[in-house]
Amino acid sequence: MITEEQAYLDLCKKILAAGKEKDDRTNTGTYSIFGHQMRFDLSKGFPLLTTKKVPFRIIAVELLWFIKGDTNIRYLLENNINIWNEWAFKKWVESEDYTGPNMDDFGNKILEDPAFKAEYDKQMDIFKNRILEDLGFAEKYGDLGLVYGKQWRDFNGVDQLKEVIDAIKTNPNSRRHIVSAWNPEDVPHMALPPCHTLFQFYVTDGKLSCQLYQRSADVFLGVPFNIASYALLTHLIAHECGLEVGDFVHTFGDAHIYSNHVEQVELQLSRELRPLPTLKINSDKQSIFDFELNDFEIVDYDPHPTIKAPIAV
């Protein structure tokens, strides 16, 4: 069975076959290629991968977090979403306020030392509880700096997301429907500089398409989230603007598979494709800024089981 998902699997195969071994910021090591593009026709199904289960709820909550302009993990934790915890946790354990056991290089040590991982889990639970229960602590250590939500909604005073939606409605043929998350002035003040750096919309034949440029892509763990997130964003903006969905085009700079993800990728490649699900959006709401998690539904999603892998921090 051939579905839009094949483009992602072909990228994985390409990196395994031709990727160059490179050292990286996390000291994990990667197999990397530079420059690649995938295209998904969103009318043929919602691109939530089926060769492993991808948690749509996490993707939707994170996107709503971006749309709100929020940069603090407190909102995510309130929704039991843990995908940004490590970057905020790192800020805490490297601070003078932290008095617990040494957590240097925790991303790698938790993979090698069960006793260390048990202590890490304990400290992470303490950290999460304090974020939820202590507003002052959350403001100091839960904020990730001037990351995606800040740039989308307040790029040096410009609400890029609102402006691009207004422009799609009033001047659909413009070639300037662009939102940038890469703000050189603010990069030093971000827990993690934006990996998905810029996206552009294109309107033709009553359909809205989106192209994302991603400077750095963790192909096994991150990219399945990125595909679904920007597909959902395209659906939401198309819904508000009275358009159908067109293509999601995903363009990469450094696309890499971490050296400790290779076995997981090979397992995923051994699985057969299944039909993509569909997305339903609450038609009673119009504005992208009014949506909540229960306004979305994924229908007929039948993926293979989850494949776990360590995250590089």
VEXTORLO-71484 format. One line per field, with one value per residue (C-alpha): y, x, z. Coordinates in steps of 0.2 Angstrom, whole numbers. Each point is the difference from the previous one (the first is absolute). Layout:
# VEXTORLO-71484
v = Y ... $
u = X ... $
w = Z ... $
***
This chain:
# VEXTORLO-71484
v = 0 17 15 17 -7 -8 16 0 -18 4 14 -13 -12 14 5 -18 -3 16 10 6 -3 17 5 11 12 -14 -11 -14 -1 0 -6 15 7 18 6 -11 3 -10 4 -5 2 4 -5 -18 -2 8 -4 -8 -14 -18 -10 5 9 18 9 13 7 5 8 10 6 6 9 9 5 8 8 8 8 -10 -4 -8 -19 2 0 -16 -8 5 -11 -14 4 -3 2 17 -5 -4 17 9 -13 3 19 -5 -13 12 14 6 -4 -19 -10 -18 -12 4 -1 4 -9 -7 -4 -13 -6 -6 -12 -7 0 -7 7 17 -1 -4 16 10 -6 5 17 3 -4 13 12 -3 1 17 6 -4 5 15 14 10 -16 -3 18 -2 -17 -6 14 -6 18 8 -16 -4 7 17 2 -6 13 13 2 17 5 -8 -13 -10 -14 12 11 -15 -6 17 1 -17 6 17 -3 -19 2 8 -8 7 -12 -4 -3 -1 -7 4 17 2 13 -12 -16 2 1 -17 -16 -8 10 -4 -15 3 18 7 -5 7 -1 -1 1 -7 -8 4 -11 5 -7 2 -2 -2 3 -10 3 -15 -16 -14 -12 -14 9 18 0 -11 13 15 -8 -2 17 10 -10 4 18 0 -7 12 15 -7 -2 18 7 -11 -10 -18 -8 -2 -6 0 2 -5 7 -4 6 -12 -16 -13 -16 -2 -14 -7 0 -11 -16 8 7 -17 -7 13 -3 -18 4 1 16 2 13 17 7 15 16 7 18 8 10 11 9 10 10 -10 10 -8 -18 -12 -18 -8 9 -12 -18 -13 -13 -18 0 -17 1 -13 1 14 -2 9 8 12 19 9 16 $
u = 0 7 -5 7 10 12 9 5 6 10 9 4 7 10 8 5 7 9 1 17 5 1 3 -14 -4 -7 15 -11 6 -11 -1 -4 -5 -2 -14 -16 -18 -16 -18 -16 -17 -11 -16 6 0 7 19 1 12 -7 17 0 -12 1 -9 -11 -6 18 2 -17 4 17 -7 -13 14 9 -15 -4 18 4 18 -2 -1 -13 -14 7 2 -18 -5 12 11 19 9 9 4 18 5 -8 7 17 -2 -4 13 14 -6 6 -18 2 7 -3 13 10 -10 14 -3 -16 -6 13 3 -18 3 15 -2 -16 4 2 -16 -10 7 -3 -18 -2 7 -10 -16 5 3 -17 -9 8 -4 -19 -1 12 -4 16 10 -9 3 19 3 -15 3 10 4 -5 -5 -13 -15 8 7 -17 -10 13 15 7 -18 -8 -14 6 -13 -15 8 2 -18 -6 10 -6 -17 2 14 1 12 14 17 3 -10 14 3 18 5 19 3 19 -2 -10 9 12 -15 -8 2 1 2 -15 2 -15 5 -11 -17 -9 -17 -6 -18 -6 -16 -8 13 12 18 14 18 12 18 8 19 2 -10 0 -8 -5 -7 -3 -5 -16 -6 5 -10 -16 2 2 -14 -11 5 -4 -17 -4 4 -8 -16 0 4 -14 13 3 17 13 18 11 18 14 17 16 17 9 -11 7 -2 8 12 -10 -16 6 -8 -16 0 3 -14 -12 6 -4 -19 -13 -9 -18 -13 2 -14 -10 -2 -17 -1 -14 -9 -8 16 8 15 16 2 -16 4 3 6 -18 -4 11 -3 11 -11 5 18 7 19 13 6 10 19 9 17 11 -1 16 0 $
w = 0 -5 10 3 14 -12 -2 18 -1 -15 9 14 -13 -8 16 5 -17 -3 16 6 17 10 18 7 14 11 -2 -6 -18 -16 -17 -10 -18 -5 -11 -2 -4 3 -6 7 -8 15 -10 0 19 15 1 17 -3 1 1 18 11 1 14 -8 17 4 -17 1 17 -5 -15 11 11 -14 -7 18 -1 16 4 17 3 13 -12 -8 17 5 -16 5 -14 4 -17 5 18 -3 -6 15 12 -7 4 18 4 -7 12 17 7 -4 15 -5 -7 -16 -16 -12 -17 6 -18 -3 18 2 -14 8 19 7 17 -7 -10 16 8 -16 0 18 -3 -16 10 13 -14 -8 16 4 -17 3 18 1 -12 5 -4 -16 -6 4 -6 -11 -13 -15 -5 -17 -9 -13 8 4 -18 -9 11 4 -12 6 2 -15 2 -15 1 1 -14 -12 3 -4 -15 -7 2 -8 -13 -3 -15 10 1 17 11 11 19 6 17 -3 8 1 14 11 -4 15 11 -5 9 -17 -16 -12 -10 -11 -5 -13 -9 -15 -6 -18 -7 -17 -6 17 9 13 0 12 -1 15 0 14 4 11 0 12 -13 11 15 -5 -18 2 12 -12 -14 9 9 -16 -8 14 -1 -19 3 14 -10 -16 11 6 -18 -8 -10 -4 5 -13 3 14 -6 12 -4 10 4 11 0 12 9 17 2 14 -11 -14 6 3 -18 -7 10 -7 -18 2 3 -13 -4 6 -7 7 12 -3 11 5 7 10 -13 13 3 -13 6 3 16 8 -3 15 0 0 -16 -10 -4 -9 -8 -6 7 1 2 5 18 7 -2 14 -1 11 -3 -3 10 $
***
